[in-house]
Amino acid sequence: MSDKSLIIGATGFIGSAVMRQLLAEGEQVRVLARESSTTQNLDEFDVEVVHGDMRDRESVVRALRGCTTMYCTAAYFSHYNPDPQVAYDVNVNGTRATMQAAEAAGVERVVYTSTNCTLGAHGETPVDESAMFNHWRTGDHYTQSKFLGEVEALRFAARGLPLVIVSPTYVIGTNDVRPTNSGQLLLDVAKGTMAVTMKGYLNVIDVEDVARGHILAARKGRIGENYLLGNVNISITEFQNMIADIAGVSRPRISIPYPLAVAVGHVSEAIARVTNTKPFETASAVKIGHMGESYDCSKAVTELGLPQTPIEDSIRRALEWWRAHGYL
């Protein structure tokens, strides 16, 4: 079997960063993408693309032929879910199908991209990979479906699949072509259009460090283990201020009380449903941020050698990339 990697989700923010780094190292890469996927992250690269869907076991089995490693970075990522079943179909059923395919193909290593959200939000004090999921009451279908998807992945690991889980935190950086939630926050603050802030905590990391963490997990990670891929714990307000200072715009001045922020989230979602647009904010995302997402990521740093790029540099590079591509 040749030394080739299959990436599921390479059209996305994290998956494309993994792809770029592997290609830069001269590795053979194959990408599984839906025919309807936006391929902007793939177009300039000489990479083999096969069409399929992570929910279709047989299409994943076909894509895995000749591959030794599978990176499953794909997910349905949105805190706004007018049809919640979509999140569960992709993040749970899709995970099950890809793990079945990897098992059938006999790959040597699977790296599954989970999220810090599966470890819950526990306030300002950092927690590690032993923390428990606590998002059932937030009503957030993304976090709940990712937790259940991770349970599926671990079920396959328990019966012998050579699986390593990585859990990125709040990811920022270049090449965020369809701005993620984190990227949109950077853009809104940098444009000076975000005047409000709220209490809460984040753990922030550069997308290139996250991609490197995936590759290191494939090469050095312990089977069945979960590695938090994060860097700096910071309050939401401090993070927004850092972005504003780097962008040279005014800092957000209005601190919105938590109950009002939740109400704004509900109203924003209601407007989105009527207008068929994306909401400015969601109630569940407000609740999660307020609960506080601070993490101890020393396991990945110590065991894998996870890089820790200063987030000021990450913000600066992201803003420069967006300016160069007409977003700012």
C-alpha positions in Angstrom: 0.0 0.0 0.0 1.4 3.4 -1.0 2.0 6.1 1.6 -1.0 8.3 0.6 -3.4 10.3 2.8 -7.1 10.8 2.2 -8.5 14.0 3.5 -12.3 14.3 4.0 -13.2 17.9 4.4 -10.3 19.5 2.5 -12.6 22.1 1.0 -13.0 23.6 4.5 -10.8 25.8 6.7 -8.9 23.2 8.8 -8.9 20.4 6.2 -7.4 22.6 3.5 -4.6 23.7 5.9 -3.8 20.0 6.5 -3.8 19.4 2.8 -1.4 22.3 2.1 1.1 21.2 4.7 1.1 17.6 3.5 1.6 18.7 -0.1 4.4 21.1 1.0 6.1 18.1 2.5 5.9 16.1 -0.7 3.2 13.7 0.5 0.6 12.1 -1.7 -2.8 13.4 -1.0 -6.3 12.4 -2.2 -9.4 14.5 -1.3 -12.9 13.3 -0.9 -15.4 16.1 -1.7 -19.0 16.4 -2.6 -19.7 17.4 -6.2 -21.6 20.4 -4.9 -18.7 21.6 -2.7 -17.0 24.9 -3.2 -13.5 24.1 -4.3 -11.8 27.4 -3.9 -9.4 25.9 -1.3 -8.4 23.2 -3.8 -8.2 25.0 -7.2 -4.6 26.1 -7.1 -3.2 22.7 -6.0 -2.3 19.6 -7.9 -4.3 17.2 -5.8 -6.4 14.2 -6.7 -10.1 14.8 -6.0 -12.7 12.1 -5.9 -16.3 12.8 -5.5 -18.4 11.3 -2.7 -20.0 12.0 0.6 -18.8 11.1 4.1 -22.3 9.7 4.8 -21.9 7.2 2.0 -19.7 4.4 3.3 -19.0 2.9 -0.1 -17.8 6.2 -1.6 -15.4 6.5 1.3 -14.2 2.9 0.9 -13.5 3.6 -2.8 -11.7 6.9 -1.9 -9.5 5.0 0.6 -8.1 2.6 -1.9 -4.3 2.9 -1.8 -4.3 5.2 1.3 -2.6 4.5 4.6 -4.0 7.4 6.6 -7.4 9.1 6.7 -8.0 12.6 8.1 -11.7 13.1 8.8 -11.9 16.9 9.1 -15.4 17.3 7.6 -18.4 18.4 9.8 -21.6 20.3 9.6 -20.5 23.4 11.6 -23.2 26.0 12.5 -24.7 27.1 15.7 -27.8 28.0 13.7 -29.8 24.9 12.6 -33.2 25.6 11.1 -33.2 21.8 10.4 -31.3 20.2 13.3 -31.4 16.8 11.6 -28.8 17.9 9.1 -26.2 18.3 11.9 -26.9 14.9 13.3 -26.9 13.3 9.8 -23.5 14.6 9.0 -21.8 14.7 12.3 -23.1 11.4 13.7 -24.2 9.3 10.7 -21.3 10.6 8.6 -18.8 9.8 11.3 -20.2 6.3 11.6 -19.9 5.7 7.9 -16.4 7.0 7.6 -15.2 4.9 10.5 -16.9 1.8 9.0 -15.1 2.6 5.7 -11.7 3.0 7.4 -12.2 -0.2 9.3 -13.1 -2.0 6.0 -10.1 -0.5 4.2 -7.6 -1.4 6.9 -5.9 1.9 7.1 -2.9 2.3 9.4 -4.1 5.5 11.1 -7.3 7.6 11.3 -7.2 11.2 12.6 -10.7 12.4 13.5 -11.4 16.1 14.0 -13.6 16.6 17.0 -14.0 19.9 18.8 -13.3 21.4 22.2 -17.0 21.6 22.6 -17.2 17.9 23.3 -15.3 18.6 26.6 -17.8 21.2 27.7 -17.4 24.7 28.8 -16.3 25.1 32.5 -15.5 28.7 33.1 -12.2 30.6 33.4 -10.2 27.8 35.0 -8.7 25.7 32.2 -9.8 22.0 31.9 -8.1 19.2 30.0 -9.2 16.2 27.9 -10.8 14.6 30.9 -13.5 17.2 31.2 -17.1 16.2 30.7 -19.6 17.4 28.1 -22.1 19.8 29.6 -23.9 21.4 26.6 -27.2 19.5 26.7 -29.1 22.5 28.2 -27.7 25.0 25.7 -29.9 23.7 22.9 -26.9 23.7 20.6 -27.3 21.0 17.9 -23.7 21.5 16.6 -22.1 20.7 19.9 -24.5 17.9 20.7 -24.1 16.2 17.3 -20.3 16.5 17.5 -20.3 14.9 21.0 -22.4 12.0 19.7 -20.2 11.7 16.6 -17.1 11.5 18.9 -18.9 8.7 20.8 -19.3 6.9 17.5 -15.6 7.3 16.6 -14.5 6.0 20.0 -16.7 3.0 19.6 -14.7 2.0 16.6 -11.4 2.7 18.4 -12.5 0.4 21.2 -12.8 -2.5 18.7 -9.4 -1.9 17.2 -9.5 1.0 14.7 -6.2 2.9 14.9 -7.9 6.2 15.7 -6.6 9.4 17.2 -8.9 12.3 18.1 -7.9 15.9 17.9 -10.1 18.7 19.3 -9.4 22.2 18.0 -10.5 25.2 20.0 -11.2 28.6 18.5 -9.4 28.6 15.2 -8.2 31.7 13.3 -5.9 32.3 10.5 -5.4 32.8 6.7 -7.3 31.2 3.9 -10.7 31.4 5.7 -12.4 31.8 2.4 -16.0 31.3 3.6 -15.4 33.0 7.0 -16.0 30.7 9.9 -17.7 32.0 13.0 -14.3 32.8 14.4 -13.2 34.5 11.2 -16.4 36.5 11.0 -15.7 37.8 14.5 -12.3 39.0 13.4 -13.8 40.7 10.3 -16.6 42.4 12.2 -14.2 43.8 14.8 -11.6 44.8 12.1 -14.3 46.6 10.1 -15.4 48.5 13.2 -18.9 47.2 12.9 -19.0 45.2 16.2 -19.6 47.7 19.0 -20.6 45.2 21.7 -18.8 42.7 23.9 -19.8 40.3 26.6 -18.3 38.3 29.4 -16.9 34.9 28.5 -13.7 33.1 27.7 -12.1 31.5 24.6 -9.0 29.4 23.8 -7.6 30.7 20.5 -5.1 29.0 18.1 -3.7 29.5 14.6 -5.1 27.3 11.9 -1.6 26.3 10.7 -0.8 25.1 14.2 -4.1 23.1 14.2 -3.1 21.5 10.8 0.3 20.6 12.2 -1.4 19.1 15.2 -3.4 16.8 12.9 -0.3 15.6 11.1 1.6 15.1 14.3 -1.3 13.2 15.7 -1.1 10.8 12.7 2.6 10.3 13.2 3.0 10.4 17.0 -0.4 10.3 18.7 -1.4 7.5 20.9 -4.2 5.3 19.6 -7.6 6.0 21.3 -6.4 9.3 22.8 -7.9 12.8 22.4 -5.6 15.8 22.0 -6.9 19.4 22.6 -5.4 21.6 19.9 -5.3 25.1 21.5 -3.1 27.8 22.6 -4.1 31.0 24.5 -6.9 31.3 27.0 -8.3 34.9 26.8 -11.5 36.7 27.6 -13.8 37.6 24.8 -13.3 41.3 25.5 -9.5 41.0 25.6 -9.6 39.1 22.3 -11.8 41.7 20.6 -9.6 44.5 21.9 -6.5 42.8 20.5 -8.2 42.5 17.1 -9.3 46.2 17.2 -5.8 47.4 18.2 -4.1 45.4 15.4 -6.7 46.6 12.9 -6.4 50.2 14.0 -10.1 50.6 14.8 -12.0 51.5 17.9 -12.5 48.8 20.5 -16.0 47.5 21.2 -17.3 49.8 24.0 -20.7 48.4 25.0 -20.7 45.4 27.4 -24.0 43.7 26.8 -25.5 41.8 29.8 -25.9 38.1 29.4 -29.7 37.9 29.5 -29.9 40.6 26.8 -27.3 38.8 24.7 -29.4 35.6 24.8 -32.5 37.6 23.9 -30.6 39.2 21.0 -29.6 35.7 19.9 -33.2 34.5 19.9 -34.4 37.5 17.9 -31.6 37.2 15.4 -32.5 33.5 14.8 -36.2 34.4 14.4 -35.3 37.0 11.8 -33.0 34.6 10.0 -35.8 32.0 9.8 -38.2 34.6 8.2 -35.6 36.1 5.8 -33.8 32.8 5.1 -30.5 34.5 6.0 -27.7 33.8 8.5 -28.3 35.2 12.0 -26.0 37.8 13.5 -25.8 35.7 16.7 -27.4 32.6 18.2 -28.7 32.1 21.7 -26.8 28.8 22.1 -23.5 30.4 21.0 -24.0 33.2 23.6 -24.7 30.6 26.3 -21.5 28.6 25.4 -19.3 31.7 25.4 -20.7 32.9 28.7 -20.1 29.4 30.2 -16.4 29.9 29.4 -14.2 27.8 27.2 -10.7 27.7 28.8 -8.5 24.7 28.2 -5.2 23.1 29.2 -3.7 22.0 26.0 -0.3 20.9 27.4 -0.9 17.3 26.5 -0.7 18.1 22.7 2.3 20.4 23.3 4.2 17.8 25.3 3.3 14.6 23.5 3.0 15.9 19.9 5.0 19.0 19.9 2.0 21.2 19.0 3.3 24.6 17.8 2.1 27.7 19.7 2.1 30.7 17.3 1.5 34.0 19.1 -2.2 34.8 18.4 -1.2 38.5 17.7 0.7 37.2 14.7 -2.2 35.0 13.7 -4.6 37.9 13.8 -2.2 40.1 11.9 -1.7 37.5 9.1 -5.5 36.8 8.9 -6.3 40.5 8.5 -3.5 40.9 5.9 -4.9 37.9 3.9 -8.5 39.3 4.0 -7.3 42.7 2.8 -5.4 41.1 0.0 -8.5 39.2 -1.1 -11.0 42.0 -0.8 -12.8 41.1 2.4 -11.5 44.2 4.2 
